Amino acid sequence: MQSSQAQAGEILLANFANENPIYALDGVPFLASSYPEARRLYDASKPALEKLLAAQGIKLLFSVPWAPQGIYSKREVNSVGDLRGIKWRAYSPATAKIAELIGAQPVQIQQAELSAAMATGVIESYMSSGSTGYDTKTYEHIKNFYDTQAWIPKNAVLVNLKSFNALDATSQAALLKVAADAETRGWKVAQEKNIEYKRLLTERGMKIHKPSAKLDADMRQVGAIMQADWLKAAGADGAAIVDAYKAKK
């Protein structure tokens, strides 16, 4: 992550997991499975995130969540066993790892190719949000969405720290106030849009399922394995964040 490339910009934090595991925290499955949990996780991780970014010459202005991630599937799914062997879109290390753990057949497909891959049967299932399902017209090919709320990733708006520090105190305060207001508004709108996209999917023939107790338990086992892997990679700093987050539950 190079702050010298631009004065300010918006990124998906999890995309920089190869630089530091802290960036991947909000993509760890089932660590935070609701917006209130995602907010507590963000609050617990923010000091470490700000410190990490500052060391790279970057300042965090604000962060806004995506919609929760669920499972799209041509098959009806009552447990992880129903996903074994299914052709599963793997578009990130996390989704590839999930495929491995549930016994699915991973297929690397980027979003631009997603509609064609579904239409031709190259994939039968994938994990993403309601917005992705609507935008890609997944409902034309896949009719089941399991609202697992597996993780809630976040976009962050960043600014070059040197440029921020060069501002006078009044301008800094004004910018931080605007950023705080945008963050509050963004979290509210994200939740509203999540409900709206699920309604739009339903209107177009998608069945929105609450995961069965068995599927939920199975997927949380997958999440526990991936959480352990993340904690091993993140070390003491990661453990401190997770402990602080769990203490607020």
DATA-V760417 format. One record per run of one state. SS is the DSSP state (helix for helix, strand for strand, loop for the rest). FROM is the first residue (numbers start at 1). TO is the last residue. If there is no record, write none. Layout:
ss=SS from=FROM to=TO
ss=SS from=FROM to=TO
//
This chain:
ss=loop from=1 to=2
ss=helix from=3 to=5
ss=loop from=6 to=7
ss=strand from=8 to=12
ss=helix from=13 to=16
ss=loop from=17 to=20
ss=helix from=21 to=27
ss=loop from=28 to=34
ss=helix from=35 to=54
ss=loop from=55 to=57
ss=strand from=58 to=65
ss=loop from=66 to=69
ss=strand from=70 to=73
ss=loop from=74 to=79
ss=helix from=80 to=83
ss=loop from=84 to=86
ss=strand from=87 to=89
ss=loop from=90 to=92
ss=helix from=93 to=102
ss=loop from=103 to=104
ss=strand from=105 to=107
ss=loop from=108 to=110
ss=helix from=111 to=119
ss=loop from=120 to=124
ss=strand from=125 to=128
ss=loop from=129 to=129
ss=helix from=130 to=135
ss=loop from=136 to=137
ss=helix from=138 to=140
ss=loop from=141 to=143
ss=strand from=144 to=146
ss=loop from=147 to=153
ss=strand from=154 to=160
ss=helix from=161 to=166
ss=loop from=167 to=168
ss=helix from=169 to=203
ss=loop from=204 to=206
ss=strand from=207 to=209
ss=loop from=210 to=212
ss=helix from=213 to=247
ss=loop from=248 to=249
//
